[in-house]
Amino acid sequence: MENSKIKEKLLSSNKNSRLEKLGKSLTFLCIALIVFVVGAILVFVAQKGLSTFYSDGVNPFRFLFGTNWSPGNLGPDGKPAVGALPMFTGSLIVTVLSALVATPFAIGAGIYMTEISPKYGKKILQPVIELLVGIPSVVYGFIGLTVVVPAIRNVFGGTGLGLLSGVFVLFVMILPTVTSMTVDAMKAVPSYYKEASLGLGATRWQTIWRVLLRAATPGILTAVIFGMARAFGEALAIQMVVGNAVMMPKDLISPTSTLTSILTSGIPNATPGIQLNALWSLALLLLIMSLFFNLAMRAIAKKGSLK
């Protein structure tokens, strides 16, 4: 009899158990809402973007590899001229180059903040990084338009608008992100790696170069790809300095365009029909590239965790 009463009391609902169930339910609803919103965005953009191929009869290969972008006119095949290769190439070049320039600076700052001078690095570099993160994109674009573009024009000639200006602007924009994630990756390296290396007689620089950086490589690569994802999706700042000319990039100082620059400049003036559908196709291509960057980050992070 007494055992049954104890069992009944243990299995009965109380305030704490009800609060726990309520918390689990709210958490599940929030997660379900996030998944629903993301799924709805993917379906909506895909539906709009694919209408160019299903409704307007544009060949997907002509869209991806064509170089003539004039949605209001017809190409030699009698279909709308919506070749996205110039914008995709411009986006890819400016993204890769800005990441290549930012990576050495980020690694150097990470080494300084974690191994060389953690105290002063945290007091000096950390506020600077946080300040760079908080600056709006339009400010970066305006600085690039008034400082970077004239400097490139004076040194290399031309208008100054082009991929090189975009590379410098995006380099400054993604540098704090890559640096912060690089610092986190280096701090995550177990301390006994460093202690074992120094104990075997290695110098501090040998320990940093051959042990710490190699152990932090997956995290650093994740930081670089994350920076590339942000650079690939940047719109306002790059639009102000790249020139926005729909042509294949000939060199780094000639005006060109990116996916985001064409989207931001074309949507306000687009009319319903092929012009608007083609812009949605560009948005779908941009979304696919963003998903690719996310999958690459997850793959690198998973590979690093297995080690």
Legacy VTK file of the C-alpha trace (Angstrom):
# vtk DataFile Version 3.0
C-alpha trace
ASCII
DATASET POLYDATA
POINTS 307 float
0.000 0.000 0.000
2.739 2.387 0.966
4.759 1.478 -2.164
1.788 2.207 -4.408
1.347 5.660 -2.853
5.028 6.469 -3.412
4.805 5.272 -7.003
1.667 7.309 -7.613
3.318 10.426 -6.158
6.418 9.992 -8.299
4.406 9.541 -11.502
1.931 12.330 -10.810
2.294 15.656 -12.601
3.710 18.582 -10.678
4.614 22.182 -11.381
8.180 21.474 -12.446
7.208 18.729 -14.877
4.510 20.913 -16.417
6.987 23.763 -16.863
9.434 21.362 -18.485
6.793 20.141 -20.926
5.818 23.727 -21.702
9.458 24.638 -22.345
9.919 21.667 -24.676
6.743 22.545 -26.554
7.768 26.193 -27.008
11.248 25.154 -28.163
9.782 22.716 -30.678
7.382 25.366 -32.003
10.215 27.875 -32.436
12.346 25.341 -34.292
9.387 24.311 -36.448
8.683 27.969 -37.276
12.298 28.561 -38.312
12.307 25.447 -40.505
8.990 26.488 -42.058
10.214 30.019 -42.830
13.456 28.770 -44.388
11.593 26.157 -46.413
9.035 28.731 -47.571
11.817 31.082 -48.706
13.516 28.283 -50.641
10.287 27.207 -52.326
9.262 30.778 -53.141
12.605 31.767 -54.671
12.833 28.469 -56.577
9.324 28.881 -57.965
9.997 32.431 -59.103
13.487 31.677 -60.412
12.525 28.590 -62.411
9.703 30.431 -64.188
12.323 31.858 -66.566
12.962 28.360 -67.886
9.426 26.932 -67.737
7.298 29.946 -68.654
9.655 31.924 -70.916
11.419 28.943 -72.499
14.978 30.056 -71.726
17.605 27.316 -71.982
19.277 26.838 -68.567
22.694 26.404 -70.217
22.217 29.640 -72.171
21.342 31.333 -68.893
24.385 30.016 -67.028
26.962 30.365 -69.811
25.563 33.178 -71.949
27.339 36.542 -71.946
24.564 38.792 -73.253
22.303 40.240 -70.548
19.364 42.122 -72.045
16.102 40.585 -70.802
13.972 43.005 -72.843
15.518 41.893 -76.148
15.713 38.606 -78.033
18.921 36.733 -78.739
19.966 34.957 -81.962
17.897 31.917 -80.965
14.730 33.990 -80.656
14.710 33.668 -76.873
15.279 36.454 -74.321
18.952 37.347 -73.914
19.546 36.522 -70.260
23.147 35.303 -70.025
24.261 35.433 -66.388
27.912 34.429 -66.881
29.366 37.991 -66.628
27.688 38.660 -63.275
28.511 35.225 -61.884
32.140 35.549 -62.980
32.411 39.006 -61.423
30.943 37.774 -58.144
33.252 34.756 -58.052
36.425 36.730 -58.847
35.807 39.501 -56.327
34.860 36.953 -53.650
37.908 34.720 -54.121
40.378 37.612 -54.351
39.007 39.385 -51.275
39.232 36.124 -49.306
42.806 35.539 -50.489
43.812 39.041 -49.382
41.985 38.841 -46.041
43.241 35.387 -45.003
46.932 36.278 -44.290
45.887 39.355 -42.294
43.340 37.320 -40.328
45.843 34.555 -39.539
48.472 37.116 -38.501
46.016 38.909 -36.241
44.856 35.583 -34.791
48.418 34.526 -33.985
49.140 37.886 -32.367
45.959 37.837 -30.270
46.343 34.261 -29.064
50.082 33.518 -28.909
52.239 36.631 -29.266
50.469 39.188 -27.096
47.050 38.018 -25.884
46.741 40.864 -23.351
47.430 43.789 -25.673
45.828 42.020 -28.595
42.576 41.806 -26.691
42.809 45.420 -25.534
43.768 46.891 -28.926
42.666 44.611 -31.752
39.409 43.319 -30.270
37.716 46.770 -30.118
38.939 47.522 -33.650
37.446 44.269 -34.959
34.146 44.930 -33.211
34.081 48.459 -34.651
34.639 47.176 -38.191
31.805 44.686 -37.790
29.378 47.424 -36.737
30.037 49.776 -39.670
27.104 49.723 -42.158
27.681 48.519 -45.716
26.749 51.876 -47.215
29.580 53.515 -45.260
32.070 51.015 -46.674
30.720 51.684 -50.141
30.923 55.454 -49.722
34.506 55.248 -48.436
35.393 52.997 -51.347
33.796 55.412 -53.803
35.580 58.479 -52.411
38.944 56.972 -51.406
39.628 53.617 -53.090
38.229 54.408 -56.542
40.222 57.697 -56.975
43.385 55.982 -55.701
43.058 53.140 -58.215
42.267 55.645 -60.976
45.435 57.635 -60.208
47.649 54.537 -60.017
46.289 52.276 -62.773
44.256 54.672 -64.915
40.750 54.158 -66.192
37.671 55.077 -64.217
38.780 53.345 -61.018
35.517 51.410 -60.931
36.008 47.684 -61.246
36.863 44.429 -59.556
39.966 45.784 -57.825
37.958 48.430 -55.995
35.436 45.799 -54.996
38.214 43.520 -53.735
39.603 46.222 -51.440
36.177 47.117 -50.074
35.163 43.504 -49.461
38.568 42.742 -47.961
37.950 45.297 -45.216
34.363 44.118 -44.757
35.104 40.421 -44.299
38.381 40.855 -42.398
36.784 41.179 -38.914
34.590 38.120 -39.488
37.462 35.940 -40.672
39.725 37.254 -37.902
37.214 36.566 -35.118
36.583 33.006 -36.303
40.325 32.418 -36.750
40.955 33.533 -33.166
38.237 31.163 -31.945
39.748 28.297 -33.964
43.203 28.866 -32.497
41.858 29.153 -28.959
40.063 25.837 -29.432
43.362 23.977 -29.979
44.082 21.931 -26.814
46.800 23.444 -24.638
48.681 20.155 -24.363
49.539 20.379 -28.081
51.565 23.485 -27.354
53.020 22.099 -24.150
54.121 18.871 -25.839
55.758 20.746 -28.711
57.649 23.102 -26.417
58.603 20.173 -24.196
60.224 18.431 -27.175
62.454 21.457 -27.748
60.563 23.288 -30.499
60.732 27.080 -30.592
57.634 29.210 -30.185
57.439 29.931 -33.910
57.919 26.252 -34.808
55.114 25.393 -32.399
52.827 28.010 -33.942
53.640 27.088 -37.542
53.851 23.299 -37.363
51.444 22.491 -34.527
48.890 25.177 -33.687
48.116 26.351 -37.225
47.838 22.804 -38.516
45.503 21.830 -35.702
43.395 24.947 -36.300
43.302 24.516 -40.101
39.675 23.235 -40.282
38.468 26.181 -38.205
40.492 28.651 -40.278
39.130 27.209 -43.529
35.614 27.478 -42.128
36.295 31.136 -41.300
37.543 31.798 -44.841
34.516 30.169 -46.462
32.200 32.047 -44.110
33.890 35.284 -45.186
33.506 34.279 -48.834
29.804 33.642 -48.282
29.384 37.134 -46.885
31.425 38.664 -49.712
29.440 36.785 -52.366
26.147 38.084 -50.981
27.227 41.688 -50.369
25.141 44.080 -52.451
25.185 47.792 -51.642
28.896 48.373 -51.056
29.999 46.388 -54.102
27.413 48.078 -56.310
28.894 51.491 -55.518
32.461 50.630 -56.570
32.325 47.890 -59.196
30.934 49.963 -62.074
27.790 47.898 -62.723
28.616 47.264 -66.393
27.175 44.009 -67.721
30.220 42.619 -69.509
32.762 39.866 -69.016
35.655 41.053 -66.821
38.693 41.805 -68.995
40.971 42.842 -66.150
40.762 43.969 -62.538
40.371 47.682 -63.324
37.660 47.539 -65.979
34.017 48.098 -64.905
31.972 44.945 -64.483
29.033 43.702 -62.423
28.062 41.077 -59.870
24.884 39.143 -59.188
23.950 41.370 -56.261
24.706 44.626 -58.073
22.436 43.692 -60.983
19.708 42.580 -58.589
19.720 45.776 -56.538
19.855 48.039 -59.579
17.411 46.088 -61.729
14.550 45.191 -59.394
13.149 48.757 -58.956
12.793 49.192 -62.742
11.836 45.639 -63.704
8.452 45.075 -65.307
6.421 41.881 -64.767
7.382 39.226 -67.250
10.753 38.059 -68.469
12.654 40.986 -66.928
11.405 40.268 -63.427
11.638 36.496 -63.906
15.278 36.784 -65.010
16.128 38.734 -61.869
14.460 36.036 -59.775
16.653 33.496 -61.582
19.706 35.504 -60.532
18.389 35.453 -56.973
17.988 31.666 -57.198
21.573 31.333 -58.431
22.742 33.495 -55.542
20.780 31.332 -53.096
22.283 28.138 -54.526
25.785 29.552 -54.077
24.968 30.487 -50.479
23.796 26.922 -49.831
27.008 25.646 -51.403
29.103 27.769 -49.029
27.086 26.506 -46.057
27.530 22.872 -47.100
31.265 23.437 -47.560
31.531 24.920 -44.063
29.661 21.980 -42.551
31.844 19.475 -44.406
35.071 21.143 -43.244
33.812 21.451 -39.669
32.771 17.777 -39.665
36.143 16.696 -41.020
37.906 18.735 -38.371
35.787 17.250 -35.573
36.607 13.718 -36.693
40.287 14.448 -36.219
LINES 1 308
307 0 1 2 3 4 5 6 7 8 9 10 11 12 13 14 15 16 17 18 19 20 21 22 23 24 25 26 27 28 29 30 31 32 33 34 35 36 37 38 39 40 41 42 43 44 45 46 47 48 49 50 51 52 53 54 55 56 57 58 59 60 61 62 63 64 65 66 67 68 69 70 71 72 73 74 75 76 77 78 79 80 81 82 83 84 85 86 87 88 89 90 91 92 93 94 95 96 97 98 99 100 101 102 103 104 105 106 107 108 109 110 111 112 113 114 115 116 117 118 119 120 121 122 123 124 125 126 127 128 129 130 131 132 133 134 135 136 137 138 139 140 141 142 143 144 145 146 147 148 149 150 151 152 153 154 155 156 157 158 159 160 161 162 163 164 165 166 167 168 169 170 171 172 173 174 175 176 177 178 179 180 181 182 183 184 185 186 187 188 189 190 191 192 193 194 195 196 197 198 199 200 201 202 203 204 205 206 207 208 209 210 211 212 213 214 215 216 217 218 219 220 221 222 223 224 225 226 227 228 229 230 231 232 233 234 235 236 237 238 239 240 241 242 243 244 245 246 247 248 249 250 251 252 253 254 255 256 257 258 259 260 261 262 263 264 265 266 267 268 269 270 271 272 273 274 275 276 277 278 279 280 281 282 283 284 285 286 287 288 289 290 291 292 293 294 295 296 297 298 299 300 301 302 303 304 305 306
